[in-house]
Amino acid sequence: MSLPDVVSREEWLAARVKLLDEEKALTRHHDQVNAERRRLPMVHVDKEYIFEGPEGKVTLAQLFAGKRQLIVQHVMFGPDWDAPVPELLEGHPSDDADALRRPAQPGDDVRPRVPGAL
């Protein structure tokens, strides 16, 4: 990889201001897309989803436990791994749940301990 050109401070500043304008436009576009995502319509969940956790089987509604929002983190890792990448385990400011596509097994706990979470 080659290094960038060495230029005068004025040339660098002009290039930096141009890049800053592009960064701001990108941020505005990202904010617009996020706002559009938040305005997407909702869909009624009428299927009875059953999850199995440390306390036994629970429904999707029971996972909410009276809260307005439930964060489900889908973490994928290889069968020979003991745990996922540590950055994936950084705590959320809310209860969360891990979803597996198979029954839970010893060693499947991939999240930090959150009191009251599944």
C-alpha positions as CSV (number, residue, x, y, z in Angstrom):
1,M,0.0,0.0,0.0
2,S,1.4,3.3,-1.0
3,L,1.3,6.4,1.2
4,P,-0.8,9.5,0.3
5,D,0.9,12.4,-1.3
6,V,2.5,15.1,0.9
7,V,0.9,18.5,0.2
8,S,0.8,21.9,1.7
9,R,-1.4,22.7,4.7
10,E,-3.8,24.7,2.4
11,E,-4.2,21.7,0.0
12,W,-4.7,19.3,2.9
13,L,-7.3,21.7,4.4
14,A,-9.2,22.0,1.1
15,A,-9.3,18.2,0.7
16,R,-10.3,17.7,4.4
17,V,-13.2,20.3,4.0
18,K,-14.4,18.5,0.9
19,L,-14.3,15.1,2.6
20,L,-16.1,16.6,5.7
21,D,-18.9,17.7,3.4
22,E,-19.2,14.2,2.0
23,E,-19.2,12.7,5.5
24,K,-21.9,15.1,6.6
25,A,-24.0,14.2,3.6
26,L,-23.5,10.5,4.3
27,T,-24.6,11.1,8.0
28,R,-27.7,12.9,6.8
29,H,-28.6,10.1,4.4
30,H,-28.0,7.5,7.2
31,D,-30.3,9.5,9.5
32,Q,-33.0,9.6,6.8
33,V,-32.8,5.9,6.2
34,N,-33.0,5.2,10.0
35,A,-36.1,7.5,10.2
36,E,-37.7,5.6,7.3
37,R,-37.0,2.3,9.1
38,R,-38.6,3.6,12.3
39,R,-41.7,4.5,10.3
40,L,-42.1,1.1,8.7
41,P,-45.5,-0.5,9.5
42,M,-45.7,-3.2,12.1
43,V,-47.1,-6.7,11.6
44,H,-49.3,-8.6,14.1
45,V,-47.5,-11.7,15.3
46,D,-50.2,-14.4,15.4
47,K,-48.0,-17.5,15.4
48,E,-47.4,-19.1,18.8
49,Y,-43.6,-19.0,19.2
50,I,-42.3,-21.2,22.0
51,F,-38.8,-20.8,23.4
52,E,-36.9,-23.0,25.8
53,G,-34.8,-21.3,28.5
54,P,-33.3,-22.1,31.9
55,E,-36.7,-21.9,33.5
56,G,-38.4,-24.1,30.9
57,K,-40.7,-23.2,27.9
58,V,-42.0,-19.7,27.4
59,T,-44.0,-17.9,24.7
60,L,-42.9,-14.9,22.9
61,A,-45.3,-12.8,24.9
62,Q,-43.8,-14.1,28.1
63,L,-40.4,-13.1,27.0
64,F,-41.6,-9.5,27.0
65,A,-42.6,-9.9,30.6
66,G,-44.6,-6.6,30.6
67,K,-42.0,-4.6,28.8
68,R,-42.5,-2.6,25.6
69,Q,-39.3,-3.8,23.9
70,L,-37.4,-7.1,23.8
71,I,-33.9,-7.3,22.3
72,V,-33.0,-10.6,20.8
73,Q,-29.4,-11.0,19.8
74,H,-28.6,-13.6,17.2
75,V,-25.1,-14.7,17.8
76,M,-23.5,-17.2,15.4
77,F,-20.3,-19.1,16.3
78,G,-18.7,-22.3,15.3
79,P,-19.3,-25.6,17.0
80,D,-15.8,-25.8,18.3
81,W,-15.9,-22.3,19.9
82,D,-16.4,-22.0,23.6
83,A,-17.9,-18.5,23.3
84,P,-18.6,-15.9,20.6
85,V,-16.4,-12.9,20.0
86,P,-16.2,-10.9,23.3
87,E,-17.4,-7.6,21.6
88,L,-20.8,-9.3,21.0
89,L,-21.2,-9.7,24.7
90,E,-21.1,-6.1,25.7
91,G,-24.1,-5.4,27.9
92,H,-27.3,-3.8,26.6
93,P,-29.1,-1.3,28.8
94,S,-32.1,-3.6,28.8
95,D,-33.1,-7.2,29.2
96,D,-32.1,-9.4,26.3
97,A,-32.5,-13.0,25.2
98,D,-30.4,-15.3,23.0
99,A,-32.2,-17.3,20.3
100,L,-30.9,-20.7,19.1
101,R,-32.3,-22.7,16.3
102,R,-32.1,-25.9,18.4
103,P,-32.8,-26.8,22.1
104,A,-30.5,-25.1,24.6
105,Q,-27.5,-27.2,25.7
106,P,-25.0,-26.7,28.5
107,G,-22.5,-24.0,27.5
108,D,-25.0,-22.2,25.2
109,D,-25.1,-19.1,27.5
110,V,-23.6,-16.4,25.3
111,R,-24.7,-13.3,27.1
112,P,-23.7,-11.5,30.3
113,R,-25.8,-12.2,33.3
114,V,-28.8,-9.9,33.4
115,P,-31.1,-10.3,36.4
116,G,-34.6,-11.4,35.3
117,A,-33.6,-12.1,31.7
118,L,-34.3,-15.4,30.1
